Amino acid sequence: MIDHVVVGVHHLDDSRHFYENALRPLGLKVVAEQPELVGFGDDSGRPCFWLALREPTHRVHVAFTAADRAAVDAFHAAALHAGGVDNGPPGLRRHYHENYYAAFAFDADGNNIEAVCHRPE
């Protein structure tokens, strides 16, 4: 079980803006802040995903669970609107399994961020 993930970024404010928008449809928001760290989590208040102002992490793939397919769609639209680069539009990826519905976007540091729903429509 993973407790949390930390991703290094070039520009904390820009990355925070991207992730605040992209993760909002998935129910995640800023729940913790320090001078060079921003932590995202759900309503429990426990951060599970951190941005750290330091040498950027490159080519990390982080997948966030979406409650439903509409949340995956909203994630993708929000990520692109916030400056992300499309790395795969919302849709089924049956090569993983029959109900694997996901979307992908690159953040400003080139990390592959995914939202995925495993439930049938």
N, C-alpha and C positions, 0 to 999 in steps of 0.2 A: 504494500500500500504506500502510495506517495503522499507525504504530508504537504509539501509545497514545492514550487518550482521558481527559480530566480533566473531572469533573463537580463543580461547586460545590454544597455542602450547608450547610444551617442548623446542624445538630447532627451533628458527626462521629461521636460514639459511637452514636447511634441509627441513623444511616445505615450505619455499619459493621456493626451487628447485622443489619440488613435484608439487606445485600449478602452478608455471610458465609453466611447461611442460604440466600438465593435462588440464589447462584452455586455453592454446594457441589455440587449435583447435576450441574453442568456441568463439574466438575473444576477450578474456580477457588477460590483461597484467598488470604488475606493473605500476601504475600511481601515487602513493604517497608512501613516505617513511619517517619514523621517527625512532629514535634509537631503539624502541621496537615494532614498527608497520610496516606492509607492506600492502598497499591497492591496490586491483585489480579492474580494470574497463575496459571500452571499449575506443574507440577513442575519446569519449567526454572528457576524462580525469577525470571524476568523479568516485571516488572509491565507489563500492557497496559491496565489500567483503574484510574484513580485517583479517589479522593474527596478533595476539598480543602475545608477549612473557610474559606469565603469567601461572597461574594454567591452565592446559589443559582442554578444553571443552571435555566432553565425550559423545559419542553416539548421537551426533548431526547429523541430516540428512539434507544436503543442496543439492537442485536440481538446476542445471543451465540449462537454455534454450539453445538448439542447433538449428542452422539454418536448419539443415537437418540430415538425418540418417547417412550420411558419417561423419559428425562432431561428432556424438555420437560414432561411431566406432573409429575415430581418438582419441577422448578423452580417451576411455577405453585403447587403446593400449599405449598412452602416459602416462597415470596414472600408468599402470603396469610397464612400462619401467623406470619410475621415482621412483620406489620403493613401489608403492601402492599395495594393496592386493585385488584380485578379490572378488567382492561381488555380481556378477551377470553380465554375458557377454551381449553384445549388442543384443537386440531382442525386439520383441513385447511383451507387457504386456497387453493383451486384457481384463484382469479382471479389469483394470482401464478404458480403452475405446479402441475402435477399432484401433486407430492409435498411441497409446502410445508406442513409441519406445525409450528404455532407456538402460543405462549401469551404473553399480555401482562399486565403489572401496573404500576401506578403506584407509584413510591416516595413517601416522605414529602414530597418537594419537587415532586411532580407530573410527574416524568420517566417516560416510557413505556419500560419495560424489557421486552425480548422474549427468549425462547429459541426457536430455530428449528432444525429438522432438515430437510434437503433430500433425504434418502434415502428410498427406498420402505420400507414396513414389512417 
